[in-house]
């Protein structure tokens, strides 16, 4: 029996958009029927590699022309809600888009209301989980070889809006997607609030999960170095500790663990590789379109849970206390941080080169 083929339109043909377009094009379940970028010079080259789909510099125009099943956009984070609404208006079945899913809780709540009311599936780009080293750590945790899990953790030298929802997504995965009950946080530095992914220079948070597990997360200048990793953007550490051992991913340098029966440290290879990780990510989009029970691991409802934790940590910085989840509407978190954070330089970790943090 032949399988359904789904059409895809992609908005934003920079590095990440090209990764998505190439992966959709390579999968026989999808046909890339349209691409869009505000930089017209990108379109001709990209189109030639994608069997010459329709091109446009206007997303509304493109979606109106090709009427895709899947709308994928890889743009700067200040455009999320408008593009989500555009996909819904044009009747798409699934929207795939980049993290972070929004720039405030208020925006994220509007996005979730919009897609829930329309019955549109969403997928958010947390593809690192497909790496062999991430899969191995999850396997070790799920096997019970660490005993009773009491802590999950994640650190990254990249700043919050780039990296924290990645960390939280994998921490939640390692913790069986337990609900977060409350968070507390602290932050410093205003420099990165002017970035296209606006963030405090450094932020740390504590998360209490309903199953009793405690989460610890840090991102930005001053977050712990991962000296085993040379490439700065891959200096991420995500793992779990239990009563009988630990297991952790080093995003750019494999995995390692001590388990109940390992007799010492065990380890293996692996690194962040979007070319590899995009293949299962895209295939599971087809699977979810085929069968609504085959929910994508990077689905928007799960992504919202991680985003809510991050915004709760930001609110804790502003309100100087424990923040209960779930969150409701409030002052936009980045505006509140800009109001309260002191304008002082951040002290980088000794292992971190300040010249890299620009």
C-alpha positions in Angstrom: 0.0 0.0 0.0 1.4 3.4 -1.0 1.9 6.0 1.8 0.6 9.5 1.7 3.0 12.2 0.5 2.9 15.5 2.4 3.7 18.9 0.9 5.9 21.4 2.8 6.6 25.1 2.6 9.6 26.5 4.4 10.1 30.1 5.4 13.6 31.3 6.3 16.4 29.9 4.2 19.4 30.6 6.5 21.5 27.8 8.0 18.7 26.2 10.0 16.1 26.6 7.3 18.4 25.0 4.8 18.9 22.1 7.2 15.1 21.6 7.4 14.6 22.0 3.7 17.3 19.5 2.8 15.9 16.9 5.3 12.3 17.3 4.1 13.5 17.0 0.5 15.5 13.9 1.2 12.5 12.1 2.8 10.2 10.5 0.2 7.2 11.2 2.4 7.5 14.9 1.7 7.6 17.2 -1.3 9.1 20.7 -0.8 6.6 22.8 -2.8 7.7 26.3 -1.7 10.5 28.3 0.0 10.6 31.9 1.2 13.2 34.3 2.5 13.3 38.1 2.8 16.7 37.8 1.1 15.8 37.0 -2.5 19.4 36.1 -3.3 19.2 33.0 -1.1 16.2 31.6 -3.0 17.6 30.7 -6.5 20.5 28.7 -5.1 18.3 26.9 -2.6 15.6 26.2 -5.1 18.0 24.5 -7.5 18.9 22.0 -4.8 15.2 21.3 -4.0 13.8 20.5 -7.5 12.8 24.2 -8.0 9.8 24.7 -5.8 7.8 28.0 -5.8 9.8 30.9 -4.3 8.6 34.1 -2.7 9.9 36.8 -0.4 6.5 37.0 1.3 5.3 34.2 3.6 1.5 34.9 3.2 1.9 35.0 -0.6 3.8 31.7 -0.6 1.3 29.8 1.6 -1.6 31.2 -0.5 0.0 29.8 -3.6 1.1 26.3 -2.5 -1.4 25.5 0.3 1.0 23.1 2.1 0.3 20.3 4.5 3.3 21.3 6.6 4.5 24.9 7.3 8.1 25.0 8.6 9.6 28.3 9.6 13.1 29.1 10.8 13.2 32.7 11.6 14.3 35.0 14.4 12.2 34.5 17.6 10.4 37.9 17.4 8.1 36.5 14.6 6.6 33.4 16.2 3.0 34.3 16.9 2.4 36.1 13.6 3.7 33.1 11.6 1.7 30.6 13.7 -1.4 32.6 13.0 -0.5 32.7 9.3 -0.2 28.9 9.2 -3.5 28.4 10.9 -5.3 30.9 8.5 -3.9 28.9 5.5 -5.2 25.6 6.9 -1.9 23.7 7.4 -2.0 20.4 9.2 1.3 20.8 11.1 3.6 23.7 11.9 7.3 23.0 12.6 9.4 25.9 14.0 12.5 26.8 15.8 13.1 27.2 19.5 12.5 29.2 21.6 8.8 28.9 20.9 8.1 32.5 22.0 9.6 35.5 23.8 7.2 35.6 26.7 4.6 33.6 28.6 1.9 35.8 27.2 3.0 35.1 23.6 3.3 31.4 24.3 -0.1 31.2 25.8 -1.6 32.9 22.7 0.3 30.4 20.5 -1.1 27.4 22.4 -4.6 28.8 22.4 -4.4 29.4 18.7 -3.1 26.0 17.7 -5.4 24.1 20.2 -8.5 25.8 18.9 -7.5 25.1 15.3 -6.5 21.5 15.9 -3.1 22.1 14.3 -0.1 19.9 15.3 3.1 21.7 16.2 6.7 20.6 16.5 9.5 22.6 18.0 13.2 22.1 17.1 14.8 20.2 20.0 16.6 17.7 17.7 19.6 17.0 19.9 17.7 14.2 21.5 18.3 12.1 18.4 22.0 12.0 18.9 23.3 8.5 19.8 24.9 9.9 23.0 21.5 11.4 24.2 19.7 8.1 23.3 22.3 6.1 25.3 22.0 8.3 28.4 18.2 7.9 28.2 18.6 4.2 27.9 20.8 4.0 31.0 18.4 6.0 33.0 15.3 4.1 31.9 17.0 0.7 32.7 17.2 1.5 36.4 20.9 1.2 36.5 21.3 4.5 38.3 18.9 3.5 41.1 16.4 6.1 42.2 16.8 9.3 40.3 17.0 12.3 42.5 18.5 15.1 40.3 18.5 16.1 36.7 20.7 18.9 35.4 21.8 20.9 32.4 24.4 23.6 31.7 25.4 25.5 28.6 27.8 28.4 28.0 25.4 29.6 25.3 22.8 32.1 26.5 19.2 31.4 27.7 17.1 32.0 24.6 19.5 29.9 22.5 20.0 27.0 24.9 17.8 26.8 28.0 14.8 25.2 26.3 17.1 22.6 24.8 18.4 21.7 28.3 15.0 21.7 29.9 13.5 19.5 27.1 16.2 16.8 27.6 16.1 17.1 31.4 12.3 16.6 31.3 12.8 13.6 29.0 15.4 12.1 31.4 12.8 12.6 34.2 10.0 10.9 32.4 8.3 14.2 31.6 7.3 14.8 35.2 5.4 18.1 35.8 7.3 20.9 37.4 5.6 22.3 40.6 7.8 25.4 41.3 11.0 27.1 40.3 13.5 29.6 41.7 16.1 31.5 39.8 18.8 34.1 39.8 20.4 36.1 37.0 22.9 38.8 36.2 24.0 41.0 33.3 22.1 43.0 30.8 24.4 42.8 27.7 22.6 39.9 26.0 19.2 41.5 26.4 20.0 43.4 23.2 20.7 40.2 21.2 18.3 38.7 18.6 17.8 36.0 21.2 17.4 38.4 24.2 18.6 36.9 27.5 20.3 37.8 30.7 24.1 37.3 30.4 23.8 34.5 33.0 20.8 32.7 34.6 20.4 29.7 36.9 17.4 28.0 38.2 16.2 25.3 40.5 13.1 23.2 39.6 11.0 21.0 41.8 9.3 18.2 39.9 6.1 16.5 41.1 7.9 13.1 41.3 10.3 14.5 43.9 13.2 15.0 41.5 15.1 18.3 41.7 16.3 20.0 38.5 19.3 22.4 38.2 19.9 24.5 35.1 22.5 27.2 34.2 23.1 29.1 30.9 25.3 31.9 29.8 28.5 33.6 30.8 29.7 32.0 34.1 27.9 28.7 33.5 30.3 25.8 34.1 32.8 25.1 31.3 32.8 21.7 29.6 36.6 21.5 29.0 36.2 18.2 27.1 34.4 20.1 24.3 36.3 22.5 22.0 33.5 24.0 20.0 31.9 26.7 22.2 28.2 26.1 21.1 28.5 22.4 22.0 29.7 23.1 25.6 26.5 21.6 27.1 26.2 19.0 29.8 22.9 17.3 30.5 22.3 14.3 32.8 20.8 12.6 35.8 22.1 11.5 39.2 20.6 8.6 41.1 21.1 6.6 44.3 23.5 4.3 42.5 25.3 6.4 39.8 25.0 9.1 37.2 24.8 9.4 33.4 25.4 12.5 31.3 25.6 13.8 27.8 28.4 16.2 26.7 26.8 17.6 23.6 30.1 17.9 21.7 31.9 14.9 23.3 29.8 11.8 23.8 28.5 10.4 27.0 29.7 8.9 30.3 28.2 7.2 33.3 28.9 5.3 36.5 26.1 2.7 37.1 25.3 0.1 39.8 27.1 -2.6 37.8 29.7 -0.7 35.6 32.7 -1.1 37.9 33.8 2.4 37.1 33.4 5.0 34.5 31.9 3.9 31.1 31.7 6.2 28.1 31.0 6.4 24.4 31.1 8.7 21.4 28.6 11.2 20.0 28.3 14.8 19.0 25.7 17.3 17.9 25.1 16.7 14.2 22.0 18.4 12.6 22.5 16.4 9.4 22.1 13.2 11.3 19.5 14.4 13.8 17.2 16.0 11.3 16.5 12.6 9.6 14.5 11.0 12.4 13.0 14.4 13.4 11.5 14.7 9.9 10.4 11.1 9.7 8.5 11.3 12.9 6.6 14.3 11.5 5.4 12.0 8.8 4.5 9.4 11.4 2.4 11.8 13.4 0.6 13.1 10.3 -0.2 9.4 9.5 -1.3 8.6 13.0 -2.4 11.1 15.6 -1.4 8.6 18.3 2.2 8.6 17.2 2.9 12.0 18.9 6.1 13.6 17.9 8.7 13.6 20.8 9.3 17.3 20.0 5.6 18.2 20.0 4.6 21.8 20.9 2.7 20.8 24.1 5.9 19.3 25.5 8.0 22.3 24.3 5.6 24.6 26.1 6.3 22.8 29.4 10.0 23.5 29.1 9.4 27.1 28.0 7.1 27.6 31.0 9.8 26.5 33.3 12.3 28.9 31.8 9.9 31.8 32.0 9.1 30.8 35.6 12.8 31.1 36.4 12.9 34.6 34.9 9.9 35.6 37.0 11.6 34.3 40.1 14.6 36.6 39.3 12.2 39.6 39.1 10.0 38.7 42.1 12.8 37.3 44.3 11.0 34.2 45.3 9.5 30.8 44.6 7.2 30.7 41.5 4.5 28.2 41.3 3.6 26.5 38.0 1.6 26.6 35.8 2.0 30.3 34.8 -0.6 32.8 33.8 -0.3 36.1 31.9 1.9 38.7 33.5 4.4 41.4 32.7 6.6 40.1 29.7 9.5 38.4 31.3 12.3 40.0 29.3 10.9 43.5 29.9 10.8 42.8 33.6 14.4 41.5 33.6 15.5 44.7 31.8 13.8 46.7 34.5 15.5 44.9 37.5 18.9 43.5 36.4 21.8 45.7 37.4 24.0 47.0 34.7 27.2 45.3 35.9 29.7 43.1 34.0 29.3 39.3 34.4 32.2 37.4 35.9 33.0 34.6 33.5 34.2 31.2 34.6 38.0 31.0 34.7 38.0 28.5 31.8 35.9 30.6 29.6 37.4 33.1 27.1 35.5 36.4 27.4 36.3 37.1 23.7 34.0 34.2 22.8 31.0 35.8 24.6 30.1 38.4 22.0 
